[in-house]
Amino acid sequence: MLSADAVQRANSGHPGMPMGMADIAEVLWNDFLSHNPNNPNWLNRDRFVLSNGHGSMLLYSLLHLSGYDLSIDDLKAFRQFDSHTAGHPEFDRAIGIETTTGPLGQGIANAAGMALAEKTLGSKYNQKDLNIIDHYTYVFAGDGCLMEGVSHEACSFAGTLKLGKLICFYDDNGISIDGAVDAWFTEDVAKRFDAYGWHVIDSIDGHDPKAISAAIIEAQQQTDKPSILACKTIIGYGSPNKGGTADTHGAPLGDDELELVRKELGWDHAPFDIPDEIKDAWDTKAKGQQAENNWNDLFNKYSTQHPELATDLNARLADNIPNDRFQGLHQLIAELQQNADKVATRKSSLIALNALTDDFPELIGGSADLTGSVCTFHKNSKAITASDANGDYIFYGVREFGMAAMMNGMALYGGLIPYAGTFLTFSDYSRNAIRMAAMMKLGVIHVLTHDSIGLGEDGPTHQAIEHVPSLRLIPGVNVWRPCDTMETAIAWKLAIQKRHTPTALVLTRQALPQYDRDTDTIEAIEKGGYILSRETGNLEAVIMATGSEVQYAMSAAKKASTEGLGVRVVSMPCLDLFEEQSTDYKDSVIPTGFEKVMVIEASMAAAWKGYTGSKGVVIGMNSFGKSAPASELFEYYGFSDDNVFQELIAMIKR
């Protein structure tokens, strides 16, 4: 009734799913879910994820009734400006919302990531009779979640990894927005999940508390398989005229129908009026605090017997990462020299990872079936398997979207810094999860290699042309396209330090030259854009470049200097960070109003038009590439020493 009344008050929302899953939620939250509203950050709490996030009022009702800091006025403000009760749940640990859900299917993938984090950290830290990480991850999901392909990726993987503490409640109500799903969703869900390696409990009466309770107990006892509880429910349960139909899915029931619901359910109270006996019965604060107190006693015993492990775990959970933790990386930076051998930045990334791994055991890597190509398996990497979760590397298989969404779940869990790799062009598959990471401010790290026409012979299907500018368009993502090992090392450092910012590391397949820098220049890399090569004499032109194209900028500037022309080269590995700098700093790099700025990047040229000045030029891509060796493609599309120099001279004369 709280859910239905809040939707009616907002005149917007989805009453059907909350009414249909209310009986399941009541059993789970009152009889099984271990959590503490007094401390939503308690490490060993059960995680609850509402994957079918359109039913958000169910979650808000549960949080309010359980005693979280979500008031009745917050419920009355459902879907209103700047309220805590948005149309779809938005990550807010302080009030018990574990993740942002809305795009269907991502929540169940987040939950798989959380369950994997629980299994991995438990394998690392639990000791005999001292299981300090030992809880369940529960997820509600509907037909829409299971239709989305990401659910297949994540659930297939969860079965393979035997994530036995992942329990999914499938709201099998047979209805989606367009009506009865049997016209477009007829697969046998039970057989599908059985094939994944899940424990399946089918045809549960989702309105029978005893049946629901028995199914949960059975699922908890199945320790080597995730469980799916297929619950037969009636969408809009209690609505005599609209229940069981799509009319309850995404629209208020109406005042007249709500009066009929009250009679049908025997609810004699006004909207948002909760009798004291119901408030008292639902309030979980005392029970939750006792559960955490018991765990604190266990952890104190653990800390006494295993002080180093306890200290290590607490360090993992801290957000602040000081500079002095990067000892291995600082040593690498000190060793990098001018005229080093050419190296692809994907290999520079592995060099940086090898320098980081001893100092950051919380790094947990992986790849979507491209480990050797994307260089994500460092010197200490150990694969996580179904039988041995005490590792730090995940072979995700060809599951880019599921991989990205599971990384979000691991980052939400805490104690881990997830990174994983694929080709840049396949970031299209990951994009919605990257977007969610930006919304939730999660410091996940995407290693995206083979970044342009430099991919070569695999052709335009695999050559990323529009991907870098499109990733830059996602608010709150730091997109790095480094030009050499030094910039790559700095990119990794900031990606790790910025625990509330997702990072995309865009890396080359082809080998690139290395550049010499003084201490001040190295420090300036952290600003995202900086002067790599300063002009001699008067400033005639600025060449701004990223990644593999910096070499053409340096060559043209060097040749111009022999002709008495002052050309400044600006390396812009992270435009997002550069734009955050002060106006004075940005003006010191690229003078405000300067007319002759050339930009070189092997991506869509139109994305750079705002940076070139009235007489500037962009050397970029205006079409998809072709299948040919990379050297031929760069020459063909104008990325060559000769063409860049000719364009530079023409710009200076303009």
N, C-alpha and C positions, 0 to 999 in steps of 0.2 A: 504493500500500500504506500509506503514511503516512496518507492520508485515510481509508481503510477501517478501519485499526486504531484511529485516534483516535475515529471514530464508534462503533466497537464498545466501546472503553474507556468512553466517555461513556454508552453504551447509549441514545444519542439523536443524531439528525442525519440527513444526506442523503449516503450514499456513492455513489449512482448517477451523478450529474452529475460529481463529481470524477474517478471512474474512467473515465467516457465521454469527458471532455475533456482527460484527462491528456496524451494524445499531442499534441494541438494546443498545449497549454500548454508542453510541453517544447520544441517547435520555436520557438514565439514567444519564450519567455523566454531560451532559450540562444543562439539564432541571430539574433534581431532586436531585442528590447527593449533600448533604450538607457536605462540607469538606474544609479544609484550607491548601493549599500546603505550606504556610509560617510556619505553625505549625502542623505537622503531628500527634502530641500528644494531640491535642485539645480533651478534654474529651467527648464533646457532638457531635462529628462528626458522620456522618453515617459510618457504617462499610461496606466495600466491600470485598467479598471473592470470589476468582476464584477457585472454587472447581475442575473444569476440567483444572487442572494446566498445562497440556501439551500445552494449548493455551496461554502460558505465554507472548508471544510477544504482544498480545492484551493488557494485563495489562501494560506492559512496555510502549507501545505506548500511552495509556491513561495517565499514570503518566507523561511522558515527555511533552505531549501536554498541560496538565493541569497546569504545572509549578512546578512540584516537582524537587528535585535536582537529576535529571536523564538526562544526556546530550545526544545529538545526537551521540556523540562518544560512550556513553554507549550502545546505541542501535546498533551501528555498531559492537560493541564487543560482541554481543549476543552469548551465549554459549562458550565464550572463557575463558581462564584461569584467575581466580581471578577477573572476571568482576562482575558488579552489576546485570547483566542480565543473570542469570543462566538458564539452560534448563527448569527447573520448578521453580516457584517463591519461594524464600527463605525469611523468615521473616526479614524485615528490615524497622522498623517504620520510620526511618529518610527519606526514600524515598517513603513511603506510602504503603509498602507491609505489610498487616495486619497479615499474617500467611504463613507458609510453606505448600504448597500444591503440590501434585504429586501423591501419592497413592490415587486413585480415591475414592470418597465418604467421605474422612476425612474432606475435606473443608466444606461440608454442615453440618457435625456434629460439626465442630469448630464454624460455624455460629450459629447453634442452641445454643451452649454454650454462645456465645456472646449475643444473644438475651435474653437468660435467665438471664445473668448478668445485662443487661439493665433493664429488668423487675424487678429483685430483688432489685437492688440498687435504682431504681426509687421508688419502694414501700417504701424503708427505708427513703429516703431523700427528695423526692418531697413534697412540701407543696402547699396549695391552691394558685393558680395563680403564682406559682414559681416552674415550672417543669424544674429543672436544668439538669435532666437526661431524655432526651426525643428525641429519634432519631430512625432511621431504621437500620436494618442489611440486606444488599442485598447480594445475592449469585448467581453466575452463575454455572450451573451444566449441565452435559450431560448425554447421555444414560449410559455411563460407571459408572458414579457416582451412578445412580439409580439402576444399576445392582448389585453393591457392597452391601453386607448385612448391612454394617455400616449405610448406608443411611436409611434403613428400621428402624433400632434401633433409630436413632436420630430423624427422621421425625415422627415416631409414637409417640415418647415422646414429641416432639414439639407441635403436635396436642393436646395431652392430657393436656399439660400445657398452651394451648391457647396463644402461643407466637405470638401475633398479629402484631408485628413489624418486623417479619421475612418474607422477600419476596424473593422467589426463582424464577429465570428465567431458565426454562428447555429448553435447546437447542435441540429441537425435529427435528433433521436432518436425522434420520433414518440410519445413517452410523457409524460404528466403524472400528477398524483396519482391521478386517477380511471381511468387506464389509457391505452389507445391513443387518440391525439387525433383520429384520422380520423372519430370519431363527432361531434366538435364543432369541429374546426379543419381545414377542408379547402381554405382559400384557397390560391392559388398565390403563395407568398411571393416567389418570384423576379419574377413579373410585378408584384406589388404594389410592390416596391422599384424596379423598373425604371420604374414610373409615377411614383414619387417623384423620379426623376432620379438614382438611385444607380447605381454600377457593380456589377453582379451577377456573382458567380462561383458557379455552381450545382453541386450534386452532387459536392462534394469528398469524397474518402474521408478521414474524420476520424481514421483510424488508420494512414494512410500518410504518414510524415514528408516524403517527397519531394513528394507532391501538395500537402501543406499549405504547404511552403516555396515552391513555385512559385506558389501562389495569393497568398501574402503579397507576393512580389516583384511580381506583376502588379498588386496593389492599390496598392502604393507608387508605381508608375509612373503611376497614374491620378490626376492632380493636380487636376482640376477637378470631380470627383465623389466623394462618400463611397462607400465600398465595403462590400458585405456578402458574406461568404464563407460560403455555406451548406454546412455540414460534416455529412455523414451519419455518425452515430456510434451506438454501442450503449451505452445507459445501463447502468451497472454492468458495464462491459467486463471480462471475465476471470472473471466469476462464472458457473460452468457451469449452475447450476440457476435462478438469478434474473436473470441478465443479459438485457437487452432487455425487461424487464417492470417494471411499476410497483412491484413488491415492493422494488426497490432505491432507489426515489425518496426515501422519508422515514423509513426504519427501518434499524437495523443489520442486517448480513447474517447474523450469528450465528457462533459460533466454528467450528462444523462446516463451514459454507459458506466461511469464510475460509481454512480449511485446504485446501479444494478450489481456491480462488483461487490460493493459493501454488503449488500443483502446476501449475495451468493456465498461470500466468505464469512458472514457473520461478524463483520467489523463495524462497530457502532460509533467509531471515533472520527472526529473532524480531521481534515488533512493536517499532517505533521504533529498530531496530538498522540504522544506515546505514553500509555499508562505506566505508572511507577513500577508496577510489578514486572512489566516487560523490560523496562530499562534495567532493573536490578538483575533480572535473569540473563540479560545479554552482556552486561558489563564484564569485560575480561581482564580488567586491570589487575585485580588481586591474584587471579590464577596465573596470568602472564608474568607478573613480578616474581611469584614463587618459582615458576619454571626457570626464569633467568637466574634467580638466587641459587637454585640447585646447580645450575650450570657454572655459576661463578665459583661455587665451592669446588666443583670438579676442576675448573681451570686453575684455581689456586694450588690445588694438589699437583696438577700437571706442571705448573710453573716451578714448584719446589723440586719435583723429580726430574724435570727436563727443562732447566732454565734457558739453555741456549735455543732450543726449539721455540719456547714461548717468546723470547726476545725477537727471534727471527720472524715469527708470525705477526707480532705487533708492528714490526718495521714494515712488513709487506702491506699492512692495512693503512699506513700513513699516506696522506696525499702529498705532503711536501717532500720534494726530492732535492736536496741541496747539491751544489756543484761538487762538493768534495766526495760524493759517491761515484763520480765518473773517473776514477783513477786510471782504469785501463784505456778509456777513450782519450783522456788527456795525454797519456803516454803516446798513443797513436798519433794524435795531432802534432805532438812535438817531433815525431819521427818523419812525418811527411815532408818531402823535399821537392824542390824544383827539378824538372827534367826526369821525374820518375817515369817508369814505363807506362805506356798508355794502358788504360783499364776501363772496361765498361762500368757504368755507375751501378748496375745490378751487382757486379762483383765488389765494387766499392762498398756497397751496402753490407755484403757478407763480411768484408774486412772490418767494418764498424761493429757488426754484430759480434764477431769473435772478440773484439776489444771490450764489449759491454757485458758479455755473458757471465763472467766471474763476479761482477759487481751487482748484477741484477738477476738473481735466480727467479724472480717473479715474472720474467718474460716468458710468455707461452706462445709459441709460434705455430705455423702451419702453412698449408698451401692447398689450392684446389687442383691437385694432380699435376703440379708443375714445379715440384720441389727443386729439381736440378736446374731448371731454367730460370727460376726467380731467385735462387740463391738464399733461401730462408733457413736452411738447416746448418746451424753453426757448430763449432767444434765440440760443444758440450751437449748438443741436442740428443734427447732420448725420446723415442716414440711412445705415445700413450696408446695402450691397447685395452681390449676388454678385460684381460686378465691382469694387467699391470698398469694402473693409472698413475703411478708415481713417475711421471715423465714431464716433458715440457714441449713436446712437438706433436701436432695433430695432422695426420694424413686425412684430409677432409674428402678426398675424391672429387669428382667434377660436380661441385655443389657451391658455386660462388655466392649465391644469395643466402643459402642456409649458413654458410661459413661466416658471412658478414653479420647476420642476425645473431648467430651463436656467440660471436665475439662480443656483441653488445651485451648479451646475457652474462658472460664471464666478467666483463668490465663492471656491470651493475653489481655482481656478487661481491667483488672486492678481493684484494690480495693477489691479483694477477694483472699483468700488462699484456693484453692480447695483441698479436700482430699476425698477419697472414698475407700470402702473396698470390697474385694471378697476373695475367697480362692486362695492360691498361684497357684494352678494348673491351674486356669482360667486366670492367667496372660497371657497365650498363646493367649487368645482371645483379650487381651488389647495390646499386644506387639507392634504392629505397631504404635499405638498412644503414647506409652511410648517412642518409638524410636524418634518420631517426637518431643516430649517434650524435649528430650535430645538435638536434633538438634537446637531447638529454645531457649534452656536454660530457660525453664519454671519451676518454683518451685512448681510443683504439687506434691501431696503426695499420694502414693498408699499404702493402708493398706492391706497386703496380709497374711492371717492367714492360720492355718492348714497346717503347712509348710513342712511336711515330712511324713515318715511312722508313726509319732505320731498321724496322723489322725485316724489310726486304722481301724475299721471294714468296713468303706466305700470302702476300697480296693484300688488296684493299679490305677484305673481310676482317683481317687481323691488324691492319694498320690504324692506329688511333689518330684521328684527325681532329675531331670536335671534343674529345674527352677532357683534355686539360682545362679549356675555358669553361666547359659545362660543370666540372667539379668545382672550379673557382666560384661559380654562381651559387653554390650551396652555402648559405650563411653559416659561419662558425667552423668551417673546415680549413685547416692549413694545408695548402697544396704546395709541395716542394718539388722542384725540378732542378736538381743540382747538376753542376757542370763537371765536377771531379770528385775525388775521394774526400778532400777537405770539406767541401760543401755537404757531401753526403754524411760525413761524420757529425757535423754540426746539426744537420737536419734530424738525425737520430737522437742526438742529445735533447733537442727541444721537443721532439715528439714524446720522449719519455717524461720529461719534466712537466709538460702541459697535460696534467691528468684530467683536465676538463675540456680538452679540445681534441677532436679526431684529426688525424694526420693522414694525408695521402703522399707517399713517396713515389714520385714518377721517375723511372729509371730507364737507362738505355740498354739495348742489346749490344751495340757496337762500342768499341774501345774509344776512349777520349783522352786528350792530352791533360797533363796536370799543370797547375799554375803555382807560382811562388807568391807568398804573401808575407807581410810583416805582421807583428802582433796586433796592431790596431786594425788592420784589414781583416784578420781572422775573427776578431771580436765583432766586427761590423757585419759579418755574415748572419749573426743572430738577429739582425734587424730586418732580414728578409731581402733587402736590396742594398747594394753598396758599390763603391767605385773600385773596380778590379784593376783598371789601368787608367792613370790620370794623364790628361793631355799635357803636352809641352807647349808653352806659350798661350796665345789666345784660344779660347774655346770656340771651335768652328762647328762642331757637331757632337752629338751624344749617340752612341749605339747601345741600346739595351737589348740583352739577349738572355735566354735561359737554356739550361741543359747543354745538349750537344751543339747548339748553334753559337755558343760563346766562342768557340774556336774561330768561327768566321769573323766575328766581331774583332777579336784580338788580331787576326791577320790583317784585316782592313785598316785598323787603327795604326798598326805598325808600319804598313806601307804608306799610309797618309803622312805619318810623321817624317818619313824620308823626303817627302815633298813639301815639308814646312807647314803642314796642316795640323792643328790641334784637335785631336779627336779623343773623347773620353769614352771608356767602355764601362758600362754598368751591368754587373751580373745581378739578375733578379730571380734568385732561386725560389723565393716565396713572396709573391705579390701580396698575399693576405697580410703577412706580418709587416711588410713595408708600408702598407696603407694604414697600419695602426701607429706608425711612428709620428713624432711631432712634425708640424709644418716646417720648422726650421731645418730638421734633419732631412726631410724629403727634398726641400729646396736646395740643400747643400749637395745632394746627389744629382738631381735633375732640376735645374733652375726654373722657377715658376715663369711661365710664359715663353720659355725658350722654344724657338720655332723649328729647329732642325734636329729632330729626334728620330732615329731609325730603330725599329723593333724587329728582331729576328727570332722567330719561333716556328717550328714545323708543326703548327696547328692552325686552326681557322684564323685567317688574318683579320677578319672583321672584329674579333674580340679585342684587338689592341688599338683600334682607331682613336680612342680617347687619350692615348698616351703620346701620340706622335707629333703634336704641334701642327701649325698651319702649313708648314712646308716639309713635314716629315713623311716617312714611308714605312710600310710594313712589308717585310719579306716573310710570307707565310703561305699557308695552303688555302686554296679556294675550291678544292674538289677532293674527291677520294683519290687514293694513290693507285699504284699499278703493281703488278707482280714482276719484280726484277731485283737484281742485286742492289743493296742499299746505296752503294757509291754512285751507281747510275741514276737512281731516283733523286738523290740530293742534287746532283748536277742538273738533272732535267727540270726540277722544280725551283731552281735558282739559289740553292744553298751551296755556294761554292765561293772560294776566295775571290775569284775574278768577278763574278756577278755582284757580290756584296760590295766590292770596292767600286765598281762602276756605278752602282746605285748610290753609294756614299758620295762620290764626286758630284753626281747629278744633283743630289740633295743640297750639298754645300753651295753649288752654283745657282740654285733655284731662287 
